[in-house]
Every structure is written in structure tokens, then in C-alpha cells.
């Protein structure tokens, strides 16, 4: 009787989750496998033929100077954006953890950018940094800090920092939420013990707060680093990789190979190279830092 009941339960479970698994397989995993294997074939949008290319697509990509410059820009963008997001999350996490007036309103304002669609963020920053009527240029001109408007997204030296600022403002809320959640779980007795020993605010931050935030900050750096390295939409909305490839990161470069040159095989090979690079970085991260081991300071 128990065997029949277990078989019936297994049947109901399979019937319940089976359609979802099939849908996930068709919409998620099969396209991933197809994209990864396409890198070993010659595939163009103007021909139905798919010919075996072996590693020719990878050899061609690795021989392109633009690929390495795009990789360098991706690293600069990722490091800059993640660094600002970590600092943003740490600052506002510490601020919102304190008992201050208007904390609820401030918390809502800090989280708001993360809830906005990317297209809205892109259009808003294009308006804010507009050289003709943007509020940033109006403020700089009226205060006498500059003598003429700055084309933030159109300058070779200002485009990348402006893109980094836009992404940091949008996704810094993610870091704030994680930092704030960790701060509120720290045992208050640790601060009481530190103050009893004569520690001031700075020493409490160095000796108590930072050790407890170590794992959280490293996790933020890993997750945001992967997402920022793959970032495409906001950069494309604002600059499309310009001016003169100043913001053309690796995803933008691969996108142009696929939908400007219509070479899907080489574009897929570029995606596979990105996947291997991120996999290697993640392996190094988990090799030297184990996020499952929290710092033991709560005893």
C-alpha cells in the first residue's frame, strides 16, 4: 500500500513540475547549448548553410585588435561600476542603519532606481547630462565651474565615467539592500564590548562592522562584477558604444558582429569566450575566497 502511495505521489509530482521543466528546457537551456555550439560553425544571416569551422572563429576573434580593446574597456567599466556600487551600498547602508528622521522615506528613495526600467534610466541620464539643456551643465555653468558645456556622453574622456556613474546609480540599491540586511543582523553586544574597551566610532567600524561585512561585500563584488561585465542594454541605450568606440565593451562588440556584420558564428564564438573568461574568474574567486565561511565574530 505504501509503495502504491509513493508511486502515486511521484506521478503527481512529475505531472506538476514536468511542464515547467520542459518549458525551461525549451526556452532557456536549448538556446544556450545552441549558442555555445554555434561558435564552431560558419553561420551568416544571408545564407541558410551551416558549415563546420572548428576553431577558425576563435582564431579570427583572438586576432582582432578591437576584441582586446573591447575587453579592456569591459574591465574598466566593470571595476569602476562595481567599485562605486560597493561604496554606494556601504555608505547608504550605514546611513539607513542609523536611527534618523525620515529614514523610511530615504530608504524608499535609495531603492527606487533599482525598480525603474533600464530604458527610463538611460533616457533620464541622457537628459541630465545633455550639453544644451541638461541640469548638470546648467549647474556647472551657473556656478562658474566651467566656461562652456561639457558633452559628457559625447567626449572621449567623459563617456566611460558617465556610463559608470549611470549604472552605479541604478544598481547601487542592490548593494544597499544586502549591506543593510547584514548590518541589522550584527549582534549589538559586539559594539557595546568595543566601546567598553575604549573604541570610538572609527575603531568600531574597523574592528566590528567591516569584519562582519566582509562576506557580503565580496558577494556583491562577485555578483555585480558578472552582471556588469555582461551589461549591454544601458550602454546601448545611451551611447551605442560611442563616441569612436569609447564605450564599446565586449557585449557591444559582439552584438555588432552579429547584427551589423551578420556573422552569427563569430558572434557566438565571442559569447563562448566571455563565458569561459567569467567561469575562470569565478573559479579563482571561489578558490581564494569561500563565501560560505562567514567571519566568526558573533561569539
N, C-alpha and C positions, 0 to 999 in steps of 0.2 A: 504493500500500500504506500509506504514511504517512497519507494522507488518510482512508482507511477506519479506521485505528487511532485517529486523533484523533476521528473521529465516534463510534466505539465507546466511547472514554473519556468523551466528552461525554455520551453516553447513560447510562453507568453513574453518572456524577456527578449528572446530573439525576434519575435514579431513586433515588439515595441521599439527596439533600437535598430533593427535591421534596415528599415527605410532611411533612417537618418545616416547610418553608416554608408549605405550605398550612395546617397546624395553627396555626402562628404567626399567619398572616393571619386565621384564623377566630377564634382565642381572644384575640388582642391588638389587632391593628390595626383590624379592623372595629368592635369595640366603641368604640374611641377615636374613630373617624370618626363613628359613630352618636351618641355622647355630645356631640361638638362641634357637629354639625348639629342635634341636638335642641333646642339653645338658641334656635333661630329658630322654634320651633313651640310651640303650646299643647298640653300633654300632661298629663293627670291620671290618677291611678290608678283613678278611678271612671268613666272614660269611655274607650272604645276609639278615639274620634275623635282625629285628629292634625291640627290646623289651623295654617296658616301665620300666624305672629305678627310676622315681620320682626324689628325691634329692640325690640319692646314689652317683652320680658322683661328686656332690658338696661336700658332706661329705668326700668322699675319697680325693679330692683335698685339702680341708682345713686341712686334717690330715697329709699331706705330708710336711715334713720339707723343702724339696727342693723348694716347692712353695714359702714359706716365704723368703727363701734366694734369690730366683729369684726376688721376689717383692722388697726386699731391694736393690738389685743391680740395678733394674729398676729405683728406686727412686734416687739412687746415680747418675746413668747415666743421668737421666732427669735433675736433679738440676744442675749438673756440666755442661752439654751441654747447657742448656738454659742460665745459668749464663754467660758462655763465649760468647754465641751468642749475648746477650744483651750488654755486654761490647764491643764486636767487632762492633756491629751496632752503638753504641753510639760514639765510638772513630772515626771510619771512616766516620760516618755521619757528625760529627762536622768538620772533616778534609775536606771532599768534599764540605761542605757548604761554606768554605772559598775560596777566590779568590787566587788561587795559580797556578804556572806554571805546565803544564802537568795534570791539573785536569781531562780533558776528558779521557786521557789515563789511569790515576789511577782509574777513575770511571769504566772503562771497565774491568780493571784487578780485581777490587773488586767484580764485578757482575759475572765474568767468572765462578767461582766454582759452582755457583747455576745452571748454564746452562749445566754442564758436567754430563754425565750419572753416576749413582752410582757405576757401575762396574769399570769405569775408576778411580774414586776417590779411591776405595778400592785397586785396583792394584797399583796405584801411591803411596799410603801411605805404602803399603807392601814393595815397593821398597825403599822408602825414609828411613823407619825405619829398613831395613834389617840389621841384626847384622854382616853380612860378607862384603857387598859392599854398604850399604846404606849411603847416603851423610851425614846424621845426625851423625852416628857413626864415619865416616871419619873425620868430623869436630871436634868432641869431642876428638878423639884420637890425631889428629894433633895439637890441641891446648893444649893438656896436661890436660884437664879437667877430663878425665877418663883414667884408665890404661888398660882397656880391653873393648871390645864391649859390648853394652847393648842390650839384646833381648827384645825390647820394647813390642812387641805383644806376646812374649812367657814367660814373667815374671809375677808372681802372683801379684806383687805390681805395675807393669808398664802397664799391658794390658789395664785396665779400663781407666786410664788417657790418654793413647794413642788413644783409641777409642773415648773418649770425644773430644780430640783435632782434630781428623779427621772429626767428624761430625760438630764441631763448625766451622771449616774452610769451609766446604761445604755450610752449611746453614746460616752462619753469614751474607751472602749477602742479605738474606730476611730481616733481621733486619736493615741493612744499608739502603735499599730502603725505608722502612717505616719511619725510623728516618729522613732521608734526605728530604723526601716529607713533613714531619711535620715541619722541621726546616725552609724550604723555604716558609712556609705559615705563619710564625710568623711576626707580624707587626713590622717593623724596628723602629717605633716610641717608642716602649717599651724600646729598648736598648738606644735610644737617651735620653729618660727620666731618665733611670737609671744612665747613665753617667753624666747627668746634676746634679744629686743628689750626685755625687762623687763616684759612684760604679765603681770598677775596673772590670777586665775580670772575675775573680772568682765570685764576687758578682752578675754580670750579668748572669753568668751561673746558680748560685744557685737560684736567685730571678726571673729570666725571662725564661731561657731555660728549666730548669728541670720542673717547673710547667706546661709549655706547652707540654712537652714530657711525662708527667705522664700517660695519657691515652694510648698513643702509646706504651710506654714501657710495660704497663700492658697487652695490647692486644698481643704484641709479646710474652710475657711470657706465656699467656694462649694458644695461637695457637701452639707455638713451644713446649710447655710442652706436649700437647696432641700428637703431631706428634712424639716427641722424646720418649715418653712412649711407643708408638706403633712401634718404629723403629725396623726393622728386617734385611733389606737387607744388609746394610753396615757392621753391626756386623757379620752377617753370612759370608759375602764375606771375611772378614779379619781374624776372629778368630773362627767362628762357635761355639761361646760360651766358648771356651777355653782361657787359659790353665786351666785344672781342674776346669771348671765351673766359672772361674774368671770373665768372661764377659757374662755369661748365664743370660740374662734378661728374663722377663716374656714371651715376644713373642717367644724367642728362646726355652724356657722351654716347652711352649705349642706346638710349632712346633715339638719338639722331641717326645712328647706324641702321636701326630697324625701320624708322618711319620717314627718314629723309633719303637714305641710300637704299632702303627697302631690301636690305640684306639680313634676313632673319637668322640665318645660320651663324654669322659672325656676332650678331647681337646676342643670340643665345649663348655663344661661347663666352662673351663678356659677362653675362649673368652668372655663368658657372664659375668664372674666375673670381667674381665678387663673393660667391657663396663659399668657395674654398678659402679665400682670404679671411672672411668673417669666422669661418669654422676654426681656422688656425689661431686667430686672435682669442676666440672663446676658449679654446683648449689651453692656451698659455695662461689665460685668466684663471681658469679652474685649477691649473697646475700649481700656481703660486699663491692663490687665494681661494680658500674654501668658504663660500658664503653660508654653509650650513653650520659652521662653528662660530657662534656668537661670542663676543668677548665676555668673559665671566667676571663681572664687577658687581653683580646684584646680591652677593652674599655678605 
